[in-house]
């Protein structure tokens, strides 16, 4: 089995189970013609990669939060606004901005909670 198809097999398995048990690792090792140690290490590295990706996403959430806060400060024409905001008055837009900020904070909290 070539490396691309082996990686695809492992990625498919990972999507359903990020922590395979010993029997599952043995089955994967046998089907991919690899040592169980290699399979175990692949899953460890893949989980670490995912954590790293989630950590960098947290920076994007901060950026997104700041973006939401200032999104409409420079827009004067309704047609340049996202369609769900067209026709809203300034109080409604401010309420929408606050909901988006709270959503961004909730997403950040979720990622912090899952890292515990």
N, C-alpha and C positions, 0 to 999 in steps of 0.2 A: 504494500500500500504506500502511495507517495505521501509526502509531507502535507500537501494541501488537503487531500481527502482525509488524512488522519486528523488534521486540525479542525476540519469541518465537522467530523464525527464528534470530537471532543467539545467543540463549541455548541453543537446541537444538544449534547448531553448536559452541558453546563447550564443552558437556558432552563432546563427542567429541574436540575439538581446540582447545586453549587458545592455540596458536601457529600460526595458518594461514599458509601460504606465500603468495607474491605472486599466484599463479594462483587460489588459493582466495579471497583477498581480492577479486580482480577479479571473480570469479564472484558473490560475495556482493554486491558493489557494483552490479553489473549487475542482478541479480535484485531488489534492494531499491531500485533507482533512486537510488543515492547515490554520492558520490565515494569512491574508494578510501581517501583520507585519513581520511574520516569513519569508515569501517569499521576502519581501522588504529587510530585513536584509541579507538574503542569497545572493542576488544580490550585495549588498554593499560589503559584505565580499569577494565575488568572484572577483569583480573588484579590490579590494585592494590586493588580492592575485596575480592577474595578474600583477599589477603594481610592486609589490615586485619581481616577477619573472623577469620582464623586467629590473628592476634595477640591479639584480644580473647578467643578461645577459650582461649588459654594461661592467662589470668586465671581462667577457669572451671575449668580443670584444677587450679590451685592450690586453689581453693575446694573442688572435689570431693575433692581429696586430704585436706584438713583435715576435710571432712565424714566421709569414710571412717574417719579416725583416731578420731573421737569418736562414731561412729554408734550404738554400743550402750552407751555409758557410762550413759545415762539410761533404758534400757529394762529393765524388770524382768520383764515377762510375755512368754513365748515367742510368744504369738499376735500380738504387735505387730511381731515380726521378719519380714523377708522370708522367704518359704516355704523357700528353700534353706538357711536358717540355723536353722529350727525343729528342736529336738532336739540341736543341737550343744552341746558343752561349751565352757567359756571358752577353752581352748587351741585348739580347732578354729575358734572365732570369731576369735580373734586371728590365726591363720594365714590365715583368709579375708580379714581386714582388711589384712594385709600384702600378700596377692596383689593386692587392689584398689588399694593404694597403688602397688605396682610397675607395675600396668597404667596408672595415671594418669601416673606418671613416664615410662613408655614412650611414651604418647601425646604428652606434652610434648616428649620427645626427637625423636619423629618430625616434629612440626611445626617444631622448631628446625632439624632436618636438612634439611627441604624448603625452608626459607627461605635456606639458604646459597647 
